[in-house]
């Protein structure tokens, strides 16, 4: 379990939620990140986690901190 906010099993749920809030398909996001749609699916289904460079790019695309993406907005605001 992560120290605060989401458990490791909920990280994928958070990544999916923020992608959908930004009106992107897995394919569109994969193209922007330079990874396959299958990679995005694996992250969102908690089969794997994005690497550090992908996290940085996700942070830039969504204009949120990596901490907020991984822990959730509620955990960051505390």
C-alpha positions in Angstrom: 0.0 0.0 0.0 1.1 3.5 -0.7 1.6 5.8 2.3 -1.3 8.0 1.6 -4.2 8.0 -0.9 -4.6 5.2 -3.4 -3.4 1.7 -2.9 -1.2 0.3 -5.7 -4.3 -1.5 -7.1 -6.1 1.8 -7.4 -3.4 3.6 -9.4 -4.7 2.2 -12.6 -8.2 3.3 -11.8 -6.9 6.8 -11.2 -5.0 6.8 -14.5 -8.1 5.7 -16.3 -10.2 8.3 -14.6 -7.9 11.2 -15.4 -7.6 10.0 -19.1 -11.3 9.9 -19.5 -11.7 13.4 -17.8 -9.3 14.7 -20.5 -11.5 13.1 -23.2 -8.6 10.9 -24.6 -8.9 7.3 -25.8 -6.2 4.8 -24.9 -5.0 5.0 -28.5 -4.8 8.8 -28.5 -2.9 8.9 -25.2 -0.5 6.1 -26.3 0.3 8.1 -29.5 1.0 11.3 -27.4 3.3 9.3 -25.1 4.9 7.2 -27.7 3.7 3.9 -26.2 1.2 1.4 -27.4 -2.5 1.3 -26.6 -1.8 -2.0 -24.9 0.6 -0.3 -22.5 -2.0 2.2 -21.5 -4.5 -0.7 -21.0 -1.9 -2.5 -18.8 -1.4 0.5 -16.6 -5.2 1.1 -16.2 -5.8 -2.6 -15.4 -3.0 -2.7 -12.8 -1.0 -5.2 -14.8 2.0 -2.8 -14.9 3.0 0.8 -14.0 4.2 3.6 -16.2 7.9 4.3 -16.2 9.3 7.6 -14.8 9.5 9.3 -18.2 5.9 8.3 -19.0 4.8 9.7 -15.6 6.5 13.0 -16.4 4.8 13.1 -19.8 1.4 12.3 -18.3 1.9 15.1 -15.7 2.6 17.5 -18.6 -0.4 16.3 -20.7 -2.9 16.5 -17.8 -1.3 19.5 -16.1 -1.4 17.8 -12.7 1.5 16.7 -10.4 2.7 13.2 -10.4 1.8 13.1 -6.7 -1.8 13.9 -7.5 -2.0 11.3 -10.3 -0.7 8.6 -8.1 -2.1 9.5 -4.7 -5.3 11.2 -5.8 -6.4 14.8 -5.3 -7.9 14.2 -1.9 -4.6 12.8 -0.5 -2.6 15.7 -1.9 -5.0 18.3 -0.4 -4.6 17.0 3.1 
